[in-house]
Amino acid sequence: MNGLTASFWFWPFLPGDNFFKSASYSIEALCAAPFMEEKANLRAVEAEILAKRAEISKFETEYREVCT
């Protein structure tokens, strides 16, 4: 995650919070969706790229054989 995006954010504040005193705190972020569909799409595109790379490599080898 590179930053806050436009969506629903929940920021709880308890009554009696004193913003003038220093306090220690921790921020916890939870992912609401596992992005399974996007991951599958990305893997499919990567597979296409690898297949195309192999095809181009094969073509390059055949081309070099013909040119020599």
mmCIF file of the N, C-alpha and C atoms, coordinates in Angstrom:
data_MODEL
# 
_entry.id   MODEL 
# 
loop_
_atom_site.group_PDB 
_atom_site.id 
_atom_site.type_symbol 
_atom_site.label_atom_id 
_atom_site.label_alt_id 
_atom_site.label_comp_id 
_atom_site.label_asym_id 
_atom_site.label_entity_id 
_atom_site.label_seq_id 
_atom_site.pdbx_PDB_ins_code 
_atom_site.Cartn_x 
_atom_site.Cartn_y 
_atom_site.Cartn_z 
_atom_site.occupancy 
_atom_site.B_iso_or_equiv 
_atom_site.pdbx_formal_charge 
_atom_site.auth_seq_id 
_atom_site.auth_comp_id 
_atom_site.auth_asym_id 
_atom_site.auth_atom_id 
_atom_site.pdbx_PDB_model_num 
ATOM 1   N N  . MET A 1 1  ? 0.855   -1.180  0.000   1.00 0.00 ? 1  MET A N  1 
ATOM 2   C CA . MET A 1 1  ? 0.000   0.000   0.000   1.00 0.00 ? 1  MET A CA 1 
ATOM 3   C C  . MET A 1 1  ? 0.891   1.230   0.000   1.00 0.00 ? 1  MET A C  1 
ATOM 4   N N  . ASN A 1 2  ? 0.660   2.138   -0.925  1.00 0.00 ? 2  ASN A N  1 
ATOM 5   C CA . ASN A 1 2  ? 1.503   3.315   -1.056  1.00 0.00 ? 2  ASN A CA 1 
ATOM 6   C C  . ASN A 1 2  ? 0.907   4.559   -0.414  1.00 0.00 ? 2  ASN A C  1 
ATOM 7   N N  . GLY A 1 3  ? -0.316  4.505   0.040   1.00 0.00 ? 3  GLY A N  1 
ATOM 8   C CA . GLY A 1 3  ? -0.935  5.675   0.643   1.00 0.00 ? 3  GLY A CA 1 
ATOM 9   C C  . GLY A 1 3  ? -2.412  5.434   0.866   1.00 0.00 ? 3  GLY A C  1 
ATOM 10  N N  . LEU A 1 4  ? -3.066  6.408   1.388   1.00 0.00 ? 4  LEU A N  1 
ATOM 11  C CA . LEU A 1 4  ? -4.500  6.300   1.620   1.00 0.00 ? 4  LEU A CA 1 
ATOM 12  C C  . LEU A 1 4  ? -5.233  6.553   0.310   1.00 0.00 ? 4  LEU A C  1 
ATOM 13  N N  . THR A 1 5  ? -6.165  5.703   0.000   1.00 0.00 ? 5  THR A N  1 
ATOM 14  C CA . THR A 1 5  ? -6.951  5.871   -1.214  1.00 0.00 ? 5  THR A CA 1 
ATOM 15  C C  . THR A 1 5  ? -8.384  6.246   -0.843  1.00 0.00 ? 5  THR A C  1 
ATOM 16  N N  . ALA A 1 6  ? -9.129  6.670   -1.818  1.00 0.00 ? 6  ALA A N  1 
ATOM 17  C CA . ALA A 1 6  ? -10.514 7.066   -1.579  1.00 0.00 ? 6  ALA A CA 1 
ATOM 18  C C  . ALA A 1 6  ? -11.343 5.826   -1.287  1.00 0.00 ? 6  ALA A C  1 
ATOM 19  N N  . SER A 1 7  ? -11.787 5.697   -0.079  1.00 0.00 ? 7  SER A N  1 
ATOM 20  C CA . SER A 1 7  ? -12.651 4.600   0.333   1.00 0.00 ? 7  SER A CA 1 
ATOM 21  C C  . SER A 1 7  ? -13.135 4.890   1.748   1.00 0.00 ? 7  SER A C  1 
ATOM 22  N N  . PHE A 1 8  ? -13.715 3.903   2.377   1.00 0.00 ? 8  PHE A N  1 
ATOM 23  C CA . PHE A 1 8  ? -14.242 4.079   3.722   1.00 0.00 ? 8  PHE A CA 1 
ATOM 24  C C  . PHE A 1 8  ? -13.133 3.860   4.736   1.00 0.00 ? 8  PHE A C  1 
ATOM 25  N N  . TRP A 1 9  ? -12.906 4.845   5.581   1.00 0.00 ? 9  TRP A N  1 
ATOM 26  C CA . TRP A 1 9  ? -11.902 4.749   6.649   1.00 0.00 ? 9  TRP A CA 1 
ATOM 27  C C  . TRP A 1 9  ? -12.579 5.004   7.978   1.00 0.00 ? 9  TRP A C  1 
ATOM 28  N N  . PHE A 1 10 ? -12.193 4.271   8.987   1.00 0.00 ? 10 PHE A N  1 
ATOM 29  C CA . PHE A 1 10 ? -12.797 4.385   10.304  1.00 0.00 ? 10 PHE A CA 1 
ATOM 30  C C  . PHE A 1 10 ? -11.723 4.826   11.299  1.00 0.00 ? 10 PHE A C  1 
ATOM 31  N N  . TRP A 1 11 ? -11.913 5.994   11.895  1.00 0.00 ? 11 TRP A N  1 
ATOM 32  C CA . TRP A 1 11 ? -10.957 6.529   12.862  1.00 0.00 ? 11 TRP A CA 1 
ATOM 33  C C  . TRP A 1 11 ? -11.676 6.733   14.198  1.00 0.00 ? 11 TRP A C  1 
ATOM 34  N N  . PRO A 1 12 ? -11.519 5.811   15.121  1.00 0.00 ? 12 PRO A N  1 
ATOM 35  C CA . PRO A 1 12 ? -12.215 5.964   16.415  1.00 0.00 ? 12 PRO A CA 1 
ATOM 36  C C  . PRO A 1 12 ? -11.440 6.882   17.360  1.00 0.00 ? 12 PRO A C  1 
ATOM 37  N N  . PHE A 1 13 ? -12.174 7.746   18.039  1.00 0.00 ? 13 PHE A N  1 
ATOM 38  C CA . PHE A 1 13 ? -11.607 8.581   19.089  1.00 0.00 ? 13 PHE A CA 1 
ATOM 39  C C  . PHE A 1 13 ? -12.474 8.418   20.325  1.00 0.00 ? 13 PHE A C  1 
ATOM 40  N N  . LEU A 1 14 ? -11.823 8.208   21.413  1.00 0.00 ? 14 LEU A N  1 
ATOM 41  C CA . LEU A 1 14 ? -12.567 8.046   22.653  1.00 0.00 ? 14 LEU A CA 1 
ATOM 42  C C  . LEU A 1 14 ? -12.860 9.407   23.269  1.00 0.00 ? 14 LEU A C  1 
ATOM 43  N N  . PRO A 1 15 ? -14.029 9.559   23.919  1.00 0.00 ? 15 PRO A N  1 
ATOM 44  C CA . PRO A 1 15 ? -14.304 10.818  24.608  1.00 0.00 ? 15 PRO A CA 1 
ATOM 45  C C  . PRO A 1 15 ? -13.246 11.047  25.684  1.00 0.00 ? 15 PRO A C  1 
ATOM 46  N N  . GLY A 1 16 ? -12.821 12.259  25.791  1.00 0.00 ? 16 GLY A N  1 
ATOM 47  C CA . GLY A 1 16 ? -11.810 12.579  26.791  1.00 0.00 ? 16 GLY A CA 1 
ATOM 48  C C  . GLY A 1 16 ? -10.400 12.514  26.240  1.00 0.00 ? 16 GLY A C  1 
ATOM 49  N N  . ASP A 1 17 ? -10.256 12.289  24.944  1.00 0.00 ? 17 ASP A N  1 
ATOM 50  C CA . ASP A 1 17 ? -8.919  12.314  24.354  1.00 0.00 ? 17 ASP A CA 1 
ATOM 51  C C  . ASP A 1 17 ? -8.317  13.697  24.562  1.00 0.00 ? 17 ASP A C  1 
ATOM 52  N N  . ASN A 1 18 ? -7.090  13.729  24.982  1.00 0.00 ? 18 ASN A N  1 
ATOM 53  C CA . ASN A 1 18 ? -6.409  14.993  25.210  1.00 0.00 ? 18 ASN A CA 1 
ATOM 54  C C  . ASN A 1 18 ? -5.328  15.127  24.151  1.00 0.00 ? 18 ASN A C  1 
ATOM 55  N N  . PHE A 1 19 ? -5.558  16.006  23.178  1.00 0.00 ? 19 PHE A N  1 
ATOM 56  C CA . PHE A 1 19 ? -4.617  16.176  22.091  1.00 0.00 ? 19 PHE A CA 1 
ATOM 57  C C  . PHE A 1 19 ? -3.441  17.071  22.470  1.00 0.00 ? 19 PHE A C  1 
ATOM 58  N N  . PHE A 1 20 ? -3.438  17.632  23.676  1.00 0.00 ? 20 PHE A N  1 
ATOM 59  C CA . PHE A 1 20 ? -2.360  18.518  24.088  1.00 0.00 ? 20 PHE A CA 1 
ATOM 60  C C  . PHE A 1 20 ? -1.257  17.768  24.820  1.00 0.00 ? 20 PHE A C  1 
ATOM 61  N N  . LYS A 1 21 ? -1.488  16.556  25.258  1.00 0.00 ? 21 LYS A N  1 
ATOM 62  C CA . LYS A 1 21 ? -0.479  15.752  25.929  1.00 0.00 ? 21 LYS A CA 1 
ATOM 63  C C  . LYS A 1 21 ? 0.073   14.733  24.939  1.00 0.00 ? 21 LYS A C  1 
ATOM 64  N N  . SER A 1 22 ? 1.369   14.450  25.091  1.00 0.00 ? 22 SER A N  1 
ATOM 65  C CA . SER A 1 22 ? 1.945   13.436  24.203  1.00 0.00 ? 22 SER A CA 1 
ATOM 66  C C  . SER A 1 22 ? 1.482   12.059  24.643  1.00 0.00 ? 22 SER A C  1 
ATOM 67  N N  . ALA A 1 23 ? 1.344   11.195  23.693  1.00 0.00 ? 23 ALA A N  1 
ATOM 68  C CA . ALA A 1 23 ? 0.901   9.835   23.977  1.00 0.00 ? 23 ALA A CA 1 
ATOM 69  C C  . ALA A 1 23 ? 1.509   8.907   22.940  1.00 0.00 ? 23 ALA A C  1 
ATOM 70  N N  . SER A 1 24 ? 1.715   7.670   23.319  1.00 0.00 ? 24 SER A N  1 
ATOM 71  C CA . SER A 1 24 ? 2.185   6.689   22.342  1.00 0.00 ? 24 SER A CA 1 
ATOM 72  C C  . SER A 1 24 ? 0.974   5.989   21.739  1.00 0.00 ? 24 SER A C  1 
ATOM 73  N N  . TYR A 1 25 ? 1.082   5.599   20.509  1.00 0.00 ? 25 TYR A N  1 
ATOM 74  C CA . TYR A 1 25 ? -0.026  4.935   19.826  1.00 0.00 ? 25 TYR A CA 1 
ATOM 75  C C  . TYR A 1 25 ? 0.539   4.028   18.744  1.00 0.00 ? 25 TYR A C  1 
ATOM 76  N N  . SER A 1 26 ? -0.287  3.151   18.241  1.00 0.00 ? 26 SER A N  1 
ATOM 77  C CA . SER A 1 26 ? 0.083   2.313   17.111  1.00 0.00 ? 26 SER A CA 1 
ATOM 78  C C  . SER A 1 26 ? -1.086  2.297   16.133  1.00 0.00 ? 26 SER A C  1 
ATOM 79  N N  . ILE A 1 27 ? -0.763  2.182   14.873  1.00 0.00 ? 27 ILE A N  1 
ATOM 80  C CA . ILE A 1 27 ? -1.779  2.143   13.827  1.00 0.00 ? 27 ILE A CA 1 
ATOM 81  C C  . ILE A 1 27 ? -1.776  0.740   13.242  1.00 0.00 ? 27 ILE A C  1 
ATOM 82  N N  . GLU A 1 28 ? -2.937  0.154   13.122  1.00 0.00 ? 28 GLU A N  1 
ATOM 83  C CA . GLU A 1 28 ? -3.085  -1.177  12.574  1.00 0.00 ? 28 GLU A CA 1 
ATOM 84  C C  . GLU A 1 28 ? -3.932  -1.084  11.311  1.00 0.00 ? 28 GLU A C  1 
ATOM 85  N N  . ALA A 1 29 ? -3.445  -1.638  10.226  1.00 0.00 ? 29 ALA A N  1 
ATOM 86  C CA . ALA A 1 29 ? -4.184  -1.607  8.955   1.00 0.00 ? 29 ALA A CA 1 
ATOM 87  C C  . ALA A 1 29 ? -4.559  -3.033  8.567   1.00 0.00 ? 29 ALA A C  1 
ATOM 88  N N  . LEU A 1 30 ? -5.801  -3.210  8.158   1.00 0.00 ? 30 LEU A N  1 
ATOM 89  C CA . LEU A 1 30 ? -6.299  -4.517  7.738   1.00 0.00 ? 30 LEU A CA 1 
ATOM 90  C C  . LEU A 1 30 ? -6.770  -4.425  6.302   1.00 0.00 ? 30 LEU A C  1 
ATOM 91  N N  . CYS A 1 31 ? -6.480  -5.412  5.523   1.00 0.00 ? 31 CYS A N  1 
ATOM 92  C CA . CYS A 1 31 ? -6.934  -5.469  4.137   1.00 0.00 ? 31 CYS A CA 1 
ATOM 93  C C  . CYS A 1 31 ? -8.334  -6.089  4.121   1.00 0.00 ? 31 CYS A C  1 
ATOM 94  N N  . ALA A 1 32 ? -9.272  -5.392  3.522   1.00 0.00 ? 32 ALA A N  1 
ATOM 95  C CA . ALA A 1 32 ? -10.653 -5.870  3.518   1.00 0.00 ? 32 ALA A CA 1 
ATOM 96  C C  . ALA A 1 32 ? -10.893 -6.949  2.476   1.00 0.00 ? 32 ALA A C  1 
ATOM 97  N N  . ALA A 1 33 ? -10.084 -6.964  1.416   1.00 0.00 ? 33 ALA A N  1 
ATOM 98  C CA . ALA A 1 33 ? -10.278 -7.947  0.345   1.00 0.00 ? 33 ALA A CA 1 
ATOM 99  C C  . ALA A 1 33 ? -8.932  -8.572  -0.001  1.00 0.00 ? 33 ALA A C  1 
ATOM 100 N N  . PRO A 1 34 ? -8.885  -9.866  -0.260  1.00 0.00 ? 34 PRO A N  1 
ATOM 101 C CA . PRO A 1 34 ? -7.611  -10.518 -0.557  1.00 0.00 ? 34 PRO A CA 1 
ATOM 102 C C  . PRO A 1 34 ? -7.135  -10.340 -2.006  1.00 0.00 ? 34 PRO A C  1 
ATOM 103 N N  . PHE A 1 35 ? -7.921  -9.700  -2.861  1.00 0.00 ? 35 PHE A N  1 
ATOM 104 C CA . PHE A 1 35 ? -7.553  -9.434  -4.254  1.00 0.00 ? 35 PHE A CA 1 
ATOM 105 C C  . PHE A 1 35 ? -7.226  -10.722 -5.012  1.00 0.00 ? 35 PHE A C  1 
ATOM 106 N N  . MET A 1 36 ? -8.019  -11.773 -4.807  1.00 0.00 ? 36 MET A N  1 
ATOM 107 C CA . MET A 1 36 ? -7.774  -13.058 -5.451  1.00 0.00 ? 36 MET A CA 1 
ATOM 108 C C  . MET A 1 36 ? -7.935  -12.970 -6.972  1.00 0.00 ? 36 MET A C  1 
ATOM 109 N N  . GLU A 1 37 ? -8.957  -12.270 -7.450  1.00 0.00 ? 37 GLU A N  1 
ATOM 110 C CA . GLU A 1 37 ? -9.192  -12.163 -8.890  1.00 0.00 ? 37 GLU A CA 1 
ATOM 111 C C  . GLU A 1 37 ? -8.061  -11.400 -9.575  1.00 0.00 ? 37 GLU A C  1 
ATOM 112 N N  . GLU A 1 38 ? -7.609  -10.307 -8.961  1.00 0.00 ? 38 GLU A N  1 
ATOM 113 C CA . GLU A 1 38 ? -6.517  -9.524  -9.528  1.00 0.00 ? 38 GLU A CA 1 
ATOM 114 C C  . GLU A 1 38 ? -5.226  -10.334 -9.581  1.00 0.00 ? 38 GLU A C  1 
ATOM 115 N N  . LYS A 1 39 ? -4.989  -11.133 -8.534  1.00 0.00 ? 39 LYS A N  1 
ATOM 116 C CA . LYS A 1 39 ? -3.791  -11.969 -8.499  1.00 0.00 ? 39 LYS A CA 1 
ATOM 117 C C  . LYS A 1 39 ? -3.840  -13.013 -9.618  1.00 0.00 ? 39 LYS A C  1 
ATOM 118 N N  . ALA A 1 40 ? -5.004  -13.609 -9.837  1.00 0.00 ? 40 ALA A N  1 
ATOM 119 C CA . ALA A 1 40 ? -5.156  -14.601 -10.905 1.00 0.00 ? 40 ALA A CA 1 
ATOM 120 C C  . ALA A 1 40 ? -4.947  -13.944 -12.275 1.00 0.00 ? 40 ALA A C  1 
ATOM 121 N N  . ASN A 1 41 ? -5.491  -12.746 -12.454 1.00 0.00 ? 41 ASN A N  1 
ATOM 122 C CA . ASN A 1 41 ? -5.315  -12.025 -13.723 1.00 0.00 ? 41 ASN A CA 1 
ATOM 123 C C  . ASN A 1 41 ? -3.846  -11.699 -13.960 1.00 0.00 ? 41 ASN A C  1 
ATOM 124 N N  . LEU A 1 42 ? -3.156  -11.277 -12.924 1.00 0.00 ? 42 LEU A N  1 
ATOM 125 C CA . LEU A 1 42 ? -1.739  -10.943 -13.043 1.00 0.00 ? 42 LEU A CA 1 
ATOM 126 C C  . LEU A 1 42 ? -0.919  -12.176 -13.408 1.00 0.00 ? 42 LEU A C  1 
ATOM 127 N N  . ARG A 1 43 ? -1.219  -13.299 -12.782 1.00 0.00 ? 43 ARG A N  1 
ATOM 128 C CA . ARG A 1 43 ? -0.504  -14.534 -13.108 1.00 0.00 ? 43 ARG A CA 1 
ATOM 129 C C  . ARG A 1 43 ? -0.772  -14.963 -14.550 1.00 0.00 ? 43 ARG A C  1 
ATOM 130 N N  . ALA A 1 44 ? -1.995  -14.773 -15.034 1.00 0.00 ? 44 ALA A N  1 
ATOM 131 C CA . ALA A 1 44 ? -2.321  -15.119 -16.419 1.00 0.00 ? 44 ALA A CA 1 
ATOM 132 C C  . ALA A 1 44 ? -1.530  -14.242 -17.394 1.00 0.00 ? 44 ALA A C  1 
ATOM 133 N N  . VAL A 1 45 ? -1.433  -12.961 -17.111 1.00 0.00 ? 45 VAL A N  1 
ATOM 134 C CA . VAL A 1 45 ? -0.672  -12.048 -17.967 1.00 0.00 ? 45 VAL A CA 1 
ATOM 135 C C  . VAL A 1 45 ? 0.809   -12.410 -17.941 1.00 0.00 ? 45 VAL A C  1 
ATOM 136 N N  . GLU A 1 46 ? 1.334   -12.731 -16.761 1.00 0.00 ? 46 GLU A N  1 
ATOM 137 C CA . GLU A 1 46 ? 2.736   -13.140 -16.666 1.00 0.00 ? 46 GLU A CA 1 
ATOM 138 C C  . GLU A 1 46 ? 2.997   -14.413 -17.484 1.00 0.00 ? 46 GLU A C  1 
ATOM 139 N N  . ALA A 1 47 ? 2.057   -15.346 -17.463 1.00 0.00 ? 47 ALA A N  1 
ATOM 140 C CA . ALA A 1 47 ? 2.198   -16.572 -18.250 1.00 0.00 ? 47 ALA A CA 1 
ATOM 141 C C  . ALA A 1 47 ? 2.204   -16.254 -19.741 1.00 0.00 ? 47 ALA A C  1 
ATOM 142 N N  . GLU A 1 48 ? 1.363   -15.320 -20.180 1.00 0.00 ? 48 GLU A N  1 
ATOM 143 C CA . GLU A 1 48 ? 1.336   -14.912 -21.588 1.00 0.00 ? 48 GLU A CA 1 
ATOM 144 C C  . GLU A 1 48 ? 2.666   -14.273 -21.984 1.00 0.00 ? 48 GLU A C  1 
ATOM 145 N N  . ILE A 1 49 ? 3.208   -13.447 -21.100 1.00 0.00 ? 49 ILE A N  1 
ATOM 146 C CA . ILE A 1 49 ? 4.486   -12.790 -21.388 1.00 0.00 ? 49 ILE A CA 1 
ATOM 147 C C  . ILE A 1 49 ? 5.604   -13.823 -21.509 1.00 0.00 ? 49 ILE A C  1 
ATOM 148 N N  . LEU A 1 50 ? 5.628   -14.806 -20.612 1.00 0.00 ? 50 LEU A N  1 
ATOM 149 C CA . LEU A 1 50 ? 6.649   -15.854 -20.693 1.00 0.00 ? 50 LEU A CA 1 
ATOM 150 C C  . LEU A 1 50 ? 6.517   -16.677 -21.968 1.00 0.00 ? 50 LEU A C  1 
ATOM 151 N N  . ALA A 1 51 ? 5.290   -16.979 -22.358 1.00 0.00 ? 51 ALA A N  1 
ATOM 152 C CA . ALA A 1 51 ? 5.071   -17.729 -23.593 1.00 0.00 ? 51 ALA A CA 1 
ATOM 153 C C  . ALA A 1 51 ? 5.538   -16.925 -24.802 1.00 0.00 ? 51 ALA A C  1 
ATOM 154 N N  . LYS A 1 52 ? 5.226   -15.643 -24.823 1.00 0.00 ? 52 LYS A N  1 
ATOM 155 C CA . LYS A 1 52 ? 5.644   -14.781 -25.931 1.00 0.00 ? 52 LYS A CA 1 
ATOM 156 C C  . LYS A 1 52 ? 7.169   -14.658 -25.963 1.00 0.00 ? 52 LYS A C  1 
ATOM 157 N N  . ARG A 1 53 ? 7.805   -14.579 -24.786 1.00 0.00 ? 53 ARG A N  1 
ATOM 158 C CA . ARG A 1 53 ? 9.266   -14.499 -24.722 1.00 0.00 ? 53 ARG A CA 1 
ATOM 159 C C  . ARG A 1 53 ? 9.891   -15.767 -25.318 1.00 0.00 ? 53 ARG A C  1 
ATOM 160 N N  . ALA A 1 54 ? 9.330   -16.935 -24.995 1.00 0.00 ? 54 ALA A N  1 
ATOM 161 C CA . ALA A 1 54 ? 9.831   -18.190 -25.543 1.00 0.00 ? 54 ALA A CA 1 
ATOM 162 C C  . ALA A 1 54 ? 9.642   -18.239 -27.055 1.00 0.00 ? 54 ALA A C  1 
ATOM 163 N N  . GLU A 1 55 ? 8.500   -17.749 -27.526 1.00 0.00 ? 55 GLU A N  1 
ATOM 164 C CA . GLU A 1 55 ? 8.219   -17.725 -28.967 1.00 0.00 ? 55 GLU A CA 1 
ATOM 165 C C  . GLU A 1 55 ? 9.208   -16.816 -29.690 1.00 0.00 ? 55 GLU A C  1 
ATOM 166 N N  . ILE A 1 56 ? 9.499   -15.654 -29.125 1.00 0.00 ? 56 ILE A N  1 
ATOM 167 C CA . ILE A 1 56 ? 10.441  -14.719 -29.750 1.00 0.00 ? 56 ILE A CA 1 
ATOM 168 C C  . ILE A 1 56 ? 11.848  -15.303 -29.736 1.00 0.00 ? 56 ILE A C  1 
ATOM 169 N N  . SER A 1 57 ? 12.216  -15.969 -28.653 1.00 0.00 ? 57 SER A N  1 
ATOM 170 C CA . SER A 1 57 ? 13.536  -16.593 -28.569 1.00 0.00 ? 57 SER A CA 1 
ATOM 171 C C  . SER A 1 57 ? 13.699  -17.668 -29.642 1.00 0.00 ? 57 SER A C  1 
ATOM 172 N N  . LYS A 1 58 ? 12.656  -18.468 -29.842 1.00 0.00 ? 58 LYS A N  1 
ATOM 173 C CA . LYS A 1 58 ? 12.678  -19.501 -30.875 1.00 0.00 ? 58 LYS A CA 1 
ATOM 174 C C  . LYS A 1 58 ? 12.797  -18.870 -32.263 1.00 0.00 ? 58 LYS A C  1 
ATOM 175 N N  . PHE A 1 59 ? 12.029  -17.796 -32.489 1.00 0.00 ? 59 PHE A N  1 
ATOM 176 C CA . PHE A 1 59 ? 12.089  -17.094 -33.772 1.00 0.00 ? 59 PHE A CA 1 
ATOM 177 C C  . PHE A 1 59 ? 13.487  -16.526 -34.000 1.00 0.00 ? 59 PHE A C  1 
ATOM 178 N N  . GLU A 1 60 ? 14.078  -15.948 -32.972 1.00 0.00 ? 60 GLU A N  1 
ATOM 179 C CA . GLU A 1 60 ? 15.411  -15.366 -33.094 1.00 0.00 ? 60 GLU A CA 1 
ATOM 180 C C  . GLU A 1 60 ? 16.437  -16.433 -33.490 1.00 0.00 ? 60 GLU A C  1 
ATOM 181 N N  . THR A 1 61 ? 16.333  -17.605 -32.859 1.00 0.00 ? 61 THR A N  1 
ATOM 182 C CA . THR A 1 61 ? 17.248  -18.699 -33.196 1.00 0.00 ? 61 THR A CA 1 
ATOM 183 C C  . THR A 1 61 ? 17.087  -19.121 -34.649 1.00 0.00 ? 61 THR A C  1 
ATOM 184 N N  . GLU A 1 62 ? 15.855  -19.287 -35.112 1.00 0.00 ? 62 GLU A N  1 
ATOM 185 C CA . GLU A 1 62 ? 15.595  -19.678 -36.490 1.00 0.00 ? 62 GLU A CA 1 
ATOM 186 C C  . GLU A 1 62 ? 16.065  -18.593 -37.463 1.00 0.00 ? 62 GLU A C  1 
ATOM 187 N N  . TYR A 1 63 ? 15.860  -17.344 -37.111 1.00 0.00 ? 63 TYR A N  1 
ATOM 188 C CA . TYR A 1 63 ? 16.257  -16.226 -37.961 1.00 0.00 ? 63 TYR A CA 1 
ATOM 189 C C  . TYR A 1 63 ? 17.777  -16.191 -38.119 1.00 0.00 ? 63 TYR A C  1 
ATOM 190 N N  . ARG A 1 64 ? 18.486  -16.396 -37.030 1.00 0.00 ? 64 ARG A N  1 
ATOM 191 C CA . ARG A 1 64 ? 19.956  -16.394 -37.083 1.00 0.00 ? 64 ARG A CA 1 
ATOM 192 C C  . ARG A 1 64 ? 20.472  -17.549 -37.954 1.00 0.00 ? 64 ARG A C  1 
ATOM 193 N N  . GLU A 1 65 ? 19.812  -18.701 -37.864 1.00 0.00 ? 65 GLU A N  1 
ATOM 194 C CA . GLU A 1 65 ? 20.220  -19.847 -38.685 1.00 0.00 ? 65 GLU A CA 1 
ATOM 195 C C  . GLU A 1 65 ? 20.033  -19.552 -40.172 1.00 0.00 ? 65 GLU A C  1 
ATOM 196 N N  . VAL A 1 66 ? 18.948  -18.882 -40.506 1.00 0.00 ? 66 VAL A N  1 
ATOM 197 C CA . VAL A 1 66 ? 18.663  -18.567 -41.912 1.00 0.00 ? 66 VAL A CA 1 
ATOM 198 C C  . VAL A 1 66 ? 19.629  -17.501 -42.425 1.00 0.00 ? 66 VAL A C  1 
ATOM 199 N N  . CYS A 1 67 ? 19.976  -16.550 -41.594 1.00 0.00 ? 67 CYS A N  1 
ATOM 200 C CA . CYS A 1 67 ? 20.832  -15.441 -42.017 1.00 0.00 ? 67 CYS A CA 1 
ATOM 201 C C  . CYS A 1 67 ? 22.300  -15.839 -42.130 1.00 0.00 ? 67 CYS A C  1 
ATOM 202 N N  . THR A 1 68 ? 22.710  -16.926 -41.526 1.00 0.00 ? 68 THR A N  1 
ATOM 203 C CA . THR A 1 68 ? 24.133  -17.296 -41.593 1.00 0.00 ? 68 THR A CA 1 
ATOM 204 C C  . THR A 1 68 ? 24.414  -18.304 -42.668 1.00 0.00 ? 68 THR A C  1 
# 
